[in-house]
């Protein structure tokens, strides 16, 4: 159903806002001051990130008013995702609002992975506040086959995406505290590992050192059960919070996509349409073919979508401690024809890959997004 100009302009729910990053000297100077005041050189903790976000919103957020067509089109764009947009025309302020005369906008987000020129402190690679917590754990998979797991320290972080980042609506930022350290496998479970345990390989893109693809959820649980029994440890899927915390090496810094480029694995053949350069058809490469993050975790991005233990829902808007996701039966859990879906992490949306993004996978091994379902394991301390 269409919406009239009168209906649109009278609806407070349809008032677009913009978080300024660059443009005028005044904007660039104000952002530089915010970074100098609120963004520590060593990166941000959860509380520091919230303070910076609050200050950014107070001083760099503008309400867009003016031409109806512009407002409608901006709103339609951000309904799908809050992609960076370039607004054109003559802006002026009135009563704290930003007006545009004869304005239009373009969205160059489809052509480039990063648009605004953020201050360099915001784009530096993430460095963990705490090193890995202990010696790695070596899981026995099969005779002569092991899986190294990195010890991830406990801590807090601001999960989700700040409003000034390229983001999606359901990535609401909120503080998460993980009270216990845990082990996470340094790579996704490979086809060689899965077949050695389960006796079959459901992958389309076959290769012993490629991640195993599109495994039915019941078979993932059976694999985890067998490995738990062989090692006398509780081996399971990561929660959404555990995965994102590990991908961000415990920091709460902005998840600007340029920071992860050297960590992004070459995509599987079935996933090349959403690759950073969709015109280049890439052959898949084995795990550990690209750089790890600062905690030594490989292939967190790009090979596919890691399935989580959490059921798929939007981010909460309050702080949580050791979150497990919504309980089964929650009405807001997304479903497909096979039942409740699980969160996925680490894949591509519209040419970008970064920690807070999440998709959805059915328990039958299928995705809502293009690509393949893969998985990695965590081990409780």
C-alpha positions as CSV (number, residue, x, y, z in Angstrom):
1,X,0.0,0.0,0.0
2,X,1.3,3.4,-0.9
3,X,1.6,6.3,1.6
4,X,0.6,9.8,0.9
5,X,2.8,12.9,1.5
6,X,0.4,14.0,4.3
7,X,0.4,10.6,6.0
8,X,4.2,10.4,5.7
9,X,4.9,13.8,7.1
10,X,2.5,13.4,10.0
11,X,4.1,10.1,11.1
12,X,6.8,10.5,13.7
13,X,7.8,6.9,13.0
14,X,8.9,7.9,9.5
15,X,11.3,10.7,10.3
16,X,14.8,9.7,9.0
17,X,17.9,10.7,10.9
18,X,21.5,10.9,9.7
19,X,24.6,10.4,11.7
20,X,27.2,12.7,10.1
21,X,30.7,11.4,9.4
22,X,32.2,13.8,6.8
23,X,31.2,16.6,4.5
24,X,31.7,20.1,5.9
25,X,34.7,21.3,7.9
26,X,32.4,21.7,10.9
27,X,31.4,18.1,10.8
28,X,34.9,16.8,10.3
29,X,36.2,19.0,13.1
30,X,33.4,17.9,15.5
31,X,34.0,14.2,14.8
32,X,37.7,14.7,15.4
33,X,36.9,16.3,18.8
34,X,34.6,13.4,19.7
35,X,37.3,10.9,18.9
36,X,40.0,12.8,20.8
37,X,37.7,13.1,23.8
38,X,35.9,9.7,24.0
39,X,37.9,7.2,21.8
40,X,41.0,5.9,23.6
41,X,44.0,5.1,21.5
42,X,44.0,1.4,22.6
43,X,40.4,0.8,21.7
44,X,37.1,1.0,23.6
45,X,35.6,-1.1,26.3
46,X,31.9,-1.7,26.4
47,X,31.2,1.3,28.7
48,X,33.6,3.5,26.7
49,X,31.9,2.5,23.5
50,X,28.4,3.4,25.0
51,X,29.7,6.8,26.1
52,X,31.2,7.5,22.7
53,X,27.9,6.4,21.0
54,X,25.8,8.6,23.3
55,X,28.1,11.6,22.6
56,X,28.0,10.9,18.9
57,X,24.3,10.8,18.9
58,X,24.0,14.0,20.9
59,X,26.3,16.0,18.7
60,X,26.3,14.4,15.2
61,X,22.7,13.2,14.7
62,X,20.4,15.2,12.5
63,X,16.7,14.9,11.7
64,X,16.0,15.1,8.0
65,X,13.1,17.3,7.0
66,X,12.2,19.0,3.8
67,X,11.4,17.6,0.4
68,X,8.8,14.7,0.8
69,X,10.3,12.7,-2.0
70,X,13.8,12.7,-0.4
71,X,12.4,11.7,3.0
72,X,10.3,8.9,1.5
73,X,13.3,7.5,-0.5
74,X,15.7,7.8,2.4
75,X,13.2,6.0,4.6
76,X,12.6,3.2,2.0
77,X,16.4,2.7,1.8
78,X,16.9,2.4,5.5
79,X,14.0,0.1,5.9
80,X,16.1,-2.5,4.2
81,X,19.4,-1.6,5.7
82,X,21.1,1.6,7.1
83,X,23.6,1.8,4.3
84,X,25.9,4.8,4.1
85,X,24.3,7.4,1.8
86,X,25.5,10.6,0.2
87,X,23.0,13.4,0.4
88,X,23.3,16.2,-2.2
89,X,21.7,19.7,-2.4
90,X,21.9,22.7,-0.2
91,X,21.5,22.0,3.5
92,X,20.6,24.5,6.2
93,X,19.7,24.3,9.9
94,X,16.5,25.4,11.6
95,X,15.4,24.7,15.2
96,X,18.0,22.0,15.5
97,X,16.9,20.2,12.4
98,X,18.7,19.7,9.1
99,X,16.7,20.8,6.0
100,X,17.5,20.2,2.3
101,X,16.4,22.3,-0.6
102,X,16.0,20.6,-4.0
103,X,17.9,17.6,-2.6
104,X,18.4,14.1,-3.7
105,X,20.7,11.2,-2.5
106,X,22.8,8.5,-4.0
107,X,23.7,5.3,-2.3
108,X,27.2,4.3,-3.4
109,X,27.2,1.4,-1.0
110,X,26.9,-1.2,-3.7
111,X,30.1,-0.1,-5.4
112,X,32.5,0.2,-2.5
113,X,32.9,-1.6,0.8
114,X,33.6,1.6,2.8
115,X,32.4,5.1,2.0
116,X,33.0,7.7,4.7
117,X,36.5,8.7,5.8
118,X,36.4,7.9,9.4
119,X,39.3,9.2,11.6
120,X,42.2,6.8,11.6
121,X,41.8,5.8,15.2
122,X,38.4,4.3,14.4
123,X,39.7,2.2,11.5
124,X,42.8,0.7,13.1
125,X,42.8,-3.1,13.5
126,X,41.4,-4.4,16.8
127,X,43.9,-5.3,19.5
128,X,42.6,-7.4,22.4
129,X,42.7,-5.9,25.9
130,X,43.5,-9.4,27.2
131,X,45.6,-12.1,25.5
132,X,44.3,-15.6,25.1
133,X,43.5,-16.9,28.6
134,X,45.4,-20.2,28.6
135,X,47.2,-22.9,26.6
136,X,45.1,-24.2,23.7
137,X,42.9,-27.3,24.1
138,X,43.5,-30.1,21.6
139,X,40.4,-32.1,20.8
140,X,40.7,-35.6,19.5
141,X,38.5,-36.0,16.4
142,X,39.6,-39.4,15.1
143,X,42.7,-41.5,15.0
144,X,45.6,-39.2,14.1
145,X,43.2,-36.2,13.7
146,X,42.9,-33.3,16.1
147,X,41.3,-29.9,16.3
148,X,43.1,-27.0,18.1
149,X,40.9,-24.7,20.2
150,X,41.9,-21.3,21.4
151,X,41.1,-20.2,25.0
152,X,39.0,-17.0,24.8
153,X,39.1,-14.9,28.0
154,X,35.9,-13.8,29.8
155,X,34.9,-10.1,29.5
156,X,32.3,-7.6,28.4
157,X,31.7,-5.9,25.1
158,X,29.1,-3.8,23.3
159,X,27.5,-6.3,21.0
160,X,25.8,-5.1,17.8
161,X,26.5,-2.1,15.7
162,X,26.7,1.6,16.6
163,X,24.3,3.8,14.8
164,X,27.0,5.6,12.9
165,X,28.2,2.4,11.2
166,X,27.0,0.6,8.2
167,X,24.4,-1.6,9.8
168,X,21.0,-3.4,9.8
169,X,18.1,-2.5,11.9
170,X,18.2,-5.7,14.1
171,X,21.8,-5.1,15.2
172,X,20.9,-2.9,18.2
173,X,23.9,-2.2,20.4
174,X,23.8,-3.6,23.9
175,X,26.3,-4.6,26.6
176,X,27.0,-8.3,27.0
177,X,29.0,-9.9,29.8
178,X,30.5,-13.3,29.4
179,X,31.4,-14.5,32.9
180,X,33.6,-17.5,32.0
181,X,36.4,-18.2,29.5
182,X,35.8,-20.8,26.9
183,X,37.7,-22.6,24.1
184,X,36.8,-22.0,20.4
185,X,38.1,-24.0,17.5
186,X,40.6,-22.1,15.5
187,X,38.9,-23.2,12.2
188,X,35.5,-24.3,11.2
189,X,34.9,-28.1,11.2
190,X,36.4,-29.4,8.0
191,X,34.9,-32.0,5.7
192,X,37.8,-34.4,6.6
193,X,36.9,-34.1,10.3
194,X,33.1,-34.5,9.8
195,X,33.4,-37.5,7.5
196,X,35.9,-39.2,9.8
197,X,33.3,-39.0,12.6
198,X,30.0,-39.3,10.8
199,X,30.9,-41.4,7.7
200,X,29.4,-39.0,5.1
201,X,29.9,-35.6,3.6
202,X,26.9,-33.4,2.6
203,X,29.1,-30.6,1.1
204,X,28.6,-29.4,-2.5
205,X,32.1,-27.9,-2.8
206,X,34.1,-30.9,-1.8
207,X,37.7,-30.8,-0.4
208,X,39.1,-32.3,2.7
209,X,40.3,-29.0,4.1
210,X,37.2,-27.0,3.2
211,X,34.6,-26.4,5.9
212,X,31.8,-29.0,5.8
213,X,28.7,-27.4,4.4
214,X,24.9,-27.5,4.9
215,X,24.9,-30.1,7.6
216,X,21.4,-30.9,9.1
217,X,21.2,-29.6,12.6
218,X,20.5,-33.0,14.1
219,X,23.7,-34.2,12.5
220,X,25.7,-31.3,13.9
221,X,24.3,-32.2,17.4
222,X,25.3,-35.9,16.8
223,X,28.8,-34.9,15.8
224,X,29.1,-32.7,18.9
225,X,27.9,-35.5,21.1
226,X,30.4,-38.0,19.7
227,X,33.3,-35.5,20.1
228,X,32.2,-34.7,23.6
229,X,32.3,-38.4,24.5
230,X,35.7,-39.0,23.0
231,X,37.2,-36.1,24.9
232,X,35.3,-36.1,28.2
233,X,34.4,-32.4,27.6
234,X,31.3,-30.4,26.8
235,X,31.6,-29.6,23.1
236,X,28.9,-27.5,21.6
237,X,28.0,-24.7,19.1
238,X,28.9,-21.2,20.1
239,X,26.3,-18.8,21.2
240,X,25.8,-15.6,19.1
241,X,27.5,-13.6,21.8
242,X,30.5,-15.9,22.1
243,X,31.1,-15.9,18.4
244,X,30.9,-12.1,18.0
245,X,33.0,-11.5,21.1
246,X,35.7,-13.8,19.7
247,X,35.5,-12.2,16.2
248,X,36.0,-8.8,17.7
249,X,38.8,-10.0,20.1
250,X,36.9,-8.7,23.1
251,X,36.8,-5.1,22.0
252,X,33.8,-2.7,21.5
253,X,35.4,-0.8,18.6
254,X,33.4,0.1,15.5
255,X,33.1,-2.8,13.1
256,X,34.2,-1.0,10.0
257,X,34.5,-3.5,7.2
258,X,38.0,-2.5,6.0
259,X,39.4,-3.8,9.3
260,X,38.5,-7.4,8.3
261,X,39.6,-7.6,4.7
262,X,42.7,-9.6,5.3
263,X,40.7,-12.1,7.4
264,X,38.0,-12.8,4.8
265,X,38.3,-16.2,3.3
266,X,37.9,-16.9,-0.4
267,X,34.2,-17.8,-0.9
268,X,32.8,-21.2,-1.8
269,X,31.8,-21.5,-5.5
270,X,28.2,-21.4,-4.5
271,X,28.7,-18.0,-2.8
272,X,30.7,-16.1,-5.4
273,X,27.7,-13.8,-6.4
274,X,28.1,-12.0,-3.0
275,X,31.9,-11.9,-3.0
276,X,33.6,-8.5,-2.6
277,X,34.3,-8.6,-6.4
278,X,31.3,-10.4,-7.8
279,X,32.8,-10.4,-11.3
280,X,35.6,-12.7,-10.2
281,X,34.8,-16.3,-10.0
282,X,36.9,-17.7,-7.2
283,X,37.9,-21.3,-6.5
284,X,37.5,-22.2,-2.8
285,X,40.7,-22.4,-0.7
286,X,41.4,-24.6,2.3
287,X,41.0,-23.2,5.9
288,X,43.9,-21.2,7.2
289,X,44.6,-19.7,3.8
290,X,44.1,-16.2,5.1
291,X,45.1,-14.2,8.2
292,X,43.7,-15.0,11.6
293,X,42.4,-12.4,14.0
294,X,44.5,-11.2,16.9
295,X,43.3,-14.2,19.0
296,X,44.4,-16.7,16.4
297,X,41.0,-17.6,15.0
298,X,40.9,-18.3,11.2
299,X,38.1,-18.1,8.7
300,X,35.6,-16.3,10.9
301,X,34.4,-14.5,7.7
302,X,33.6,-15.4,4.2
303,X,33.7,-19.2,3.8
304,X,30.1,-19.4,4.8
305,X,27.6,-18.6,7.6
306,X,28.5,-20.2,10.9
307,X,25.4,-21.6,12.6
308,X,24.8,-20.6,16.3
309,X,23.0,-22.4,19.1
310,X,20.7,-19.3,19.5
311,X,17.4,-19.2,17.7
312,X,17.0,-16.3,15.3
313,X,15.6,-13.1,16.8
314,X,16.5,-9.4,16.8
315,X,19.1,-8.1,19.2
316,X,17.8,-7.2,22.7
317,X,17.9,-3.6,23.8
318,X,19.1,-4.2,27.3
319,X,22.3,-5.5,28.8
320,X,22.6,-9.3,29.2
321,X,24.9,-11.7,31.0
322,X,25.9,-15.0,29.4
323,X,23.0,-14.8,26.9
324,X,21.7,-18.0,25.2
325,X,19.2,-16.5,22.9
326,X,15.4,-16.7,23.2
327,X,13.9,-19.9,24.5
328,X,12.1,-22.2,22.2
329,X,8.5,-21.2,21.8
330,X,9.2,-17.4,21.8
331,X,6.8,-15.9,19.3
332,X,9.4,-13.6,17.7
333,X,11.7,-16.5,16.7
334,X,11.9,-16.6,12.9
335,X,10.9,-19.8,11.3
336,X,10.8,-21.6,7.9
337,X,8.7,-24.6,6.9
338,X,10.9,-26.9,8.9
339,X,10.4,-24.9,12.2
340,X,12.5,-22.5,14.2
341,X,15.7,-21.1,12.6
342,X,19.1,-20.4,14.2
343,X,21.3,-17.3,14.0
344,X,24.2,-17.4,11.6
345,X,27.4,-15.3,11.6
346,X,30.3,-14.5,9.4
347,X,28.9,-14.5,5.9
348,X,28.4,-11.7,3.3
349,X,25.5,-9.3,2.9
350,X,25.7,-6.9,-0.1
351,X,29.5,-7.2,-0.5
352,X,30.3,-6.7,3.2
353,X,31.4,-9.1,6.0
354,X,31.7,-8.0,9.6
355,X,31.1,-9.4,13.1
356,X,27.7,-8.0,14.1
357,X,25.8,-9.2,11.0
358,X,23.6,-12.2,11.5
359,X,21.5,-14.3,9.2
360,X,19.2,-17.3,9.7
361,X,19.6,-21.0,9.0
362,X,17.0,-23.7,9.2
363,X,17.6,-26.9,11.0
364,X,17.5,-28.7,7.6
365,X,20.8,-27.0,6.7
366,X,19.4,-24.3,4.4
367,X,20.0,-20.6,4.6
368,X,17.8,-17.5,4.0
369,X,21.0,-15.8,2.6
370,X,23.0,-17.1,-0.3
371,X,26.0,-19.3,0.6
372,X,26.5,-22.3,2.8
373,X,25.9,-23.2,6.4
374,X,29.2,-24.1,8.2
375,X,30.0,-24.5,11.9
376,X,32.8,-24.3,14.5
377,X,32.8,-25.6,18.0
378,X,33.3,-24.2,21.5
379,X,34.3,-26.2,24.6
380,X,33.3,-25.2,28.1
381,X,35.9,-24.7,30.7
